[in-house]
């Protein structure tokens, strides 16, 4: 495996020359099915979609990949293209925490306050209840980001740890700051040490790293606006080399993330007990849009909610562990199914691309209840908007 150039090495101006990651050798895979390619081709006719990359996993191996569109004018999307996968970033910190806990270096139920105090929340008595388990399962009673509050300061909206789901990116950042304070290492170094290196996974970066240069597409906004590579918001803010977060802006190639899903399916480096912890439902919501069923009863996933860092969508014979990412110029869906050893990687360079992503998933697996649930959600949202 090639050595990855970490953000930590860049920030420290390390003198050792590290090679950019190379995609690991793998057997030839097939092309995407015709029905998937048809949906992808139709999507590229829209102004908001620039490029799409997919990988389908069956029986623990990639059986086909598909790449459509352009990374930049005249440069096609390929296996080398790195996509901004937005909130799929949260899966990496989840896997980092699960493995650190499995190794006995910490516990899912350790108090966050013992090592990190959030500037807005630290003096609130509710803060003492926060643990990695509560934060990673989005039951900390926090809104998504400070800008979701009138005064732009984080505050608790209820009691943490009750099982009530309230999705919070800032909650994930709290876990990241806790890890850095506890272990005395930047988060990218921990992710490399605990997840990427032991699993032999290349082609994933938790922020902007030098090997990504020339491999990241020009983001395409929902209105068709094209932005420079590494633009991370509609305001035009560009992520600088060395910047990283745990909740957003994960860059990944399709084969790189497919590698990771295969390792998760195989259970590499994680005990059966901790795999069960990851797949146990911890939170749900009767009111948080997306986490209660609105489709036909026979198509409802059960459960719907979150375990440790992964969304859970149950079916009679299988449980889908999923995470999506949806931002101003990107959409992503990744999932794996332990019982059937299936998985999917779907990355889209384009804004307002959630409907396209669900169309593509339904083309892959028309019976997947998670996709039917999201499809019904999209229709409900369109009706609410009068469209």
C-alpha positions in Angstrom: 0.0 0.0 0.0 1.3 3.4 -0.8 1.9 5.8 2.0 -0.7 8.5 2.4 0.3 12.1 2.9 -1.5 13.2 6.0 -2.7 16.6 6.8 -0.6 16.4 9.9 2.5 15.9 7.9 1.6 18.9 5.7 1.0 21.2 8.7 4.3 20.1 10.4 6.2 20.6 7.1 7.6 17.1 7.4 10.7 16.5 5.4 10.0 12.9 4.5 8.7 12.5 0.9 5.4 10.6 1.0 3.7 9.3 -2.1 0.1 10.0 -3.0 -2.1 7.0 -2.4 -2.6 4.6 -5.3 -5.7 2.6 -5.8 -5.0 -1.0 -4.6 -5.0 -3.7 -7.3 -8.3 -5.4 -7.7 -9.8 -7.8 -10.1 -11.7 -6.5 -13.2 -15.2 -5.5 -12.5 -18.1 -5.1 -14.8 -19.9 -2.1 -16.2 -22.9 -0.6 -14.6 -26.3 -2.2 -15.6 -28.1 -0.5 -18.4 -30.9 0.8 -16.2 -28.4 2.5 -13.9 -26.5 4.1 -16.9 -29.8 5.4 -18.3 -30.6 7.2 -15.1 -27.1 8.6 -14.9 -27.1 9.8 -18.5 -30.5 11.5 -18.0 -29.1 13.2 -14.8 -26.2 14.7 -16.7 -28.6 16.5 -19.0 -29.5 18.7 -16.0 -27.6 21.8 -15.3 -27.0 20.8 -11.6 -25.1 17.6 -12.2 -21.5 17.5 -13.4 -20.3 14.0 -12.6 -21.3 10.7 -11.0 -19.3 7.7 -9.7 -20.7 4.4 -8.3 -19.5 1.0 -7.1 -21.8 -1.9 -6.4 -20.7 -4.6 -3.9 -22.2 -8.1 -3.8 -21.0 -11.0 -1.7 -18.2 -8.8 -0.3 -16.6 -7.7 -3.6 -17.1 -5.0 -6.1 -19.0 -6.4 -9.1 -19.4 -3.2 -11.1 -18.4 0.4 -11.2 -19.7 3.3 -13.3 -18.4 6.8 -14.0 -20.3 9.4 -15.9 -19.8 13.1 -16.7 -16.7 15.3 -16.3 -14.4 16.1 -13.4 -13.7 19.4 -15.2 -14.1 20.6 -18.8 -12.5 17.9 -21.0 -11.5 15.7 -18.0 -13.8 12.7 -17.5 -14.8 11.3 -14.1 -12.8 8.2 -13.5 -11.7 5.9 -10.7 -9.0 8.5 -9.9 -11.6 11.3 -9.3 -12.0 12.3 -5.7 -15.5 13.6 -4.8 -16.5 15.8 -1.9 -18.9 13.5 -0.1 -20.1 16.0 2.5 -21.5 14.3 5.7 -20.3 10.9 4.7 -17.3 12.3 6.7 -19.2 11.2 9.9 -18.7 7.6 9.1 -14.9 7.9 9.5 -15.1 9.4 13.0 -17.6 6.7 13.9 -15.2 4.0 12.8 -12.4 5.7 14.6 -14.3 5.8 17.9 -15.6 2.2 17.5 -12.1 0.9 17.0 -10.5 2.9 19.8 -13.2 1.6 22.1 -12.7 -1.9 20.9 -9.0 -1.6 21.7 -9.8 -0.6 25.2 -8.3 2.9 24.7 -11.6 4.6 25.5 -15.2 3.7 26.0 -18.3 4.8 24.0 -19.7 6.0 27.4 -16.8 8.1 28.6 -17.8 11.6 29.6 -16.9 14.2 27.0 -16.4 16.8 29.7 -13.4 15.0 31.2 -11.3 16.0 28.2 -13.1 18.8 26.3 -15.4 21.7 27.1 -17.3 23.3 24.3 -17.2 27.1 24.6 -21.0 27.5 24.2 -22.2 24.4 26.1 -19.6 23.6 28.7 -21.3 25.5 31.6 -24.7 23.9 30.9 -25.4 21.1 33.4 -26.6 19.0 30.4 -23.1 18.9 29.1 -22.0 16.4 31.7 -24.3 13.8 30.2 -22.6 13.9 26.8 -20.7 10.8 25.7 -19.3 9.6 22.3 -22.3 7.2 22.0 -24.9 9.9 22.6 -23.2 12.4 20.2 -22.5 9.8 17.4 -26.1 8.6 17.5 -27.5 12.2 17.3 -29.4 12.1 20.6 -27.6 15.1 22.3 -30.5 17.5 21.9 -28.5 19.8 19.7 -29.3 21.5 16.5 -27.1 21.0 13.4 -24.8 24.0 13.6 -24.5 27.3 15.5 -26.2 29.2 12.6 -29.4 27.2 13.3 -29.8 29.3 16.5 -31.0 32.9 16.5 -27.9 34.0 18.4 -25.6 31.6 16.6 -24.6 29.9 19.8 -25.1 26.2 20.4 -27.6 25.3 23.1 -29.4 22.2 24.3 -33.0 21.9 23.2 -33.8 19.1 25.6 -32.3 16.3 27.7 -29.4 14.4 26.0 -29.5 10.7 25.8 -33.3 10.1 25.7 -33.3 8.4 22.3 -34.8 11.4 20.6 -33.0 12.0 17.3 -31.8 15.5 16.5 -29.1 15.5 13.8 -26.1 17.6 14.7 -22.9 18.2 12.8 -21.6 20.3 15.7 -22.1 17.3 17.9 -19.7 15.3 15.7 -17.2 18.2 15.9 -17.4 17.9 19.7 -16.4 14.2 19.4 -13.5 15.2 17.2 -12.3 17.9 19.7 -12.6 15.4 22.5 -10.5 12.8 20.7 -7.8 15.3 19.9 -7.7 16.5 23.5 -7.7 13.0 24.9 -5.1 11.4 22.7 -3.0 14.5 22.0 -3.1 14.0 18.2 -4.8 15.8 15.3 -7.9 13.9 14.1 -6.5 13.1 10.7 -3.5 11.3 12.4 -5.9 9.3 14.6 -8.1 8.3 11.6 -5.0 7.2 9.7 -3.6 5.3 12.6 -6.8 3.6 13.7 -8.8 3.2 10.5 -7.1 3.7 7.1 -3.6 2.2 7.8 -4.8 -1.0 9.6 -7.6 -1.6 7.0 -5.3 -0.9 4.1 -7.6 1.7 2.7 -6.4 4.4 0.3 -8.1 7.2 -1.6 -9.9 8.8 1.4 -9.0 12.2 3.0 -10.7 13.8 6.0 -9.8 17.2 4.6 -7.8 18.9 1.9 -4.5 17.0 1.3 -1.9 17.5 -1.3 -2.5 14.3 -3.2 -6.0 15.5 -4.0 -4.7 18.3 -6.3 -5.9 17.7 -9.8 -8.2 14.9 -8.8 -11.2 16.9 -7.3 -13.9 18.1 -9.6 -15.2 21.6 -10.0 -18.3 21.7 -7.7 -21.6 22.3 -9.5 -24.2 24.2 -7.6 -27.9 23.4 -7.7 -28.5 26.4 -10.0 -25.7 25.2 -12.4 -23.1 27.6 -11.0 -19.5 26.1 -11.3 -17.1 26.8 -8.5 -13.3 26.2 -8.2 -12.2 22.9 -6.7 -12.4 22.6 -2.9 -15.1 25.3 -2.7 -17.0 24.1 0.5 -20.0 26.4 0.6 -22.2 28.5 -1.6 -20.6 31.6 -0.3 -17.5 30.6 -2.3 -15.3 29.7 0.7 -12.5 27.5 -0.4 -11.0 24.9 1.9 -7.2 25.4 2.3 -4.6 22.7 2.3 -4.4 21.3 5.9 -8.0 22.1 6.8 -10.2 19.3 8.0 -13.5 18.5 9.8 -15.1 15.4 11.1 -18.6 16.2 10.1 -18.3 17.4 6.5 -16.1 17.7 3.4 -14.7 14.1 3.3 -12.9 13.6 -0.1 -13.0 10.1 -1.5 -12.5 8.1 -4.6 -15.2 5.6 -5.5 -12.8 2.6 -5.3 -11.3 4.0 -2.0 -14.6 4.1 -0.2 -15.6 0.8 -1.7 -12.5 -0.7 -0.1 -13.6 0.6 3.2 -17.2 -0.8 2.9 -15.8 -4.2 2.0 -13.6 -4.1 5.2 -16.7 -3.2 7.2 -18.7 -6.0 5.6 -15.9 -8.5 6.5 -15.7 -7.1 10.0 -11.9 -6.5 9.7 -10.4 -5.0 12.9 -13.6 -4.9 14.9 -15.0 -7.5 17.3 -18.4 -9.0 16.8 -19.5 -7.3 20.0 -18.6 -3.9 18.6 -20.1 -4.6 15.2 -23.3 -5.3 17.1 -23.0 -2.0 19.0 -22.7 -0.1 15.7 -25.9 -1.8 14.4 -28.0 -1.3 17.5 -30.7 1.4 17.2 -30.1 4.2 19.7 -32.2 7.1 18.4 -35.3 7.7 16.3 -37.8 10.5 15.9 -41.5 10.9 15.3 -41.0 14.4 14.0 -37.5 14.7 12.5 -38.0 14.7 8.8 -36.5 11.5 7.2 -36.6 9.5 10.4 -40.3 8.4 10.5 -42.0 6.4 7.8 -44.2 8.2 5.3 -44.4 5.5 2.6 -46.8 2.6 2.3 -46.8 0.4 5.4 -45.4 -2.6 3.7 -42.5 -0.6 2.4 -41.6 1.0 5.8 -38.1 0.3 7.1 -38.1 -0.9 10.7 -36.2 0.4 12.5 -35.5 3.8 11.1 -32.9 5.8 13.2 -29.3 5.9 14.2 -26.8 3.6 15.8 -23.2 4.6 16.5 -22.5 6.9 13.6 -24.6 5.1 11.0 -28.2 5.4 10.0 -30.2 2.2 10.3 -33.0 1.1 7.9 -34.4 -2.3 8.8 -36.1 -4.9 6.6 -37.3 -8.4 7.6 -34.1 -10.1 6.5 -31.5 -7.4 6.4 -30.5 -4.1 8.0 -29.0 -1.4 5.9 -26.3 0.7 7.5 -26.3 4.0 5.6 -25.0 7.5 5.6 -25.8 10.2 3.2 -24.1 13.5 2.4 -26.0 16.4 0.9 -24.6 19.9 0.5 -24.7 22.9 -1.8 -22.8 21.2 -4.6 -22.6 17.5 -3.8 -24.6 14.5 -2.9 -23.5 11.0 -1.6 -25.0 7.8 -0.4 -23.0 4.9 1.0 -24.4 1.8 2.6 -23.6 -1.8 3.5 -25.7 -4.7 4.6 -23.9 -7.2 6.9 -26.4 -10.0 6.4 -26.2 -10.2 2.6 -22.7 -8.7 2.2 -24.0 -6.0 -0.1 -23.0 -2.4 -0.4 -23.1 0.7 -2.6 -21.0 3.7 -3.1 -22.7 6.6 -4.9 -21.0 10.0 -5.3 -22.5 12.9 -7.2 -20.8 16.2 -8.0 -23.9 18.4 -8.1 -26.3 20.4 -5.9 -29.9 19.5 -5.3 -29.0 16.0 -6.3 -30.8 14.0 -3.6 -33.5 13.0 -6.0 -31.0 11.8 -8.5 -29.2 9.8 -5.9 -32.4 8.0 -4.9 -33.3 7.4 -8.6 -29.9 5.7 -9.0 -30.3 3.6 -5.9 -33.7 2.4 -7.0 -32.2 1.5 -10.3 -29.7 -0.7 -8.5 -32.1 -2.3 -6.0 -35.8 -1.5 -6.6 -36.8 -3.5 -3.5 -34.7 -1.5 -1.0 -37.0 -0.1 1.6 -34.5 2.7 2.5 -34.7 4.0 -1.1 -38.5 3.7 -1.2 -38.6 5.7 2.1 -36.4 8.4 0.7 -38.3 8.5 -2.5 -41.5 9.1 -0.6 -39.7 11.8 1.5 -38.7 13.6 -1.7 -42.2 13.6 -3.0 -43.5 14.9 0.3 -41.0 17.7 0.2 -41.9 18.6 -3.3 -45.6 18.7 -2.4 -44.8 21.0 0.5 -42.9 23.3 -1.8 -45.9 23.3 -4.2 -43.8 21.6 -6.9 
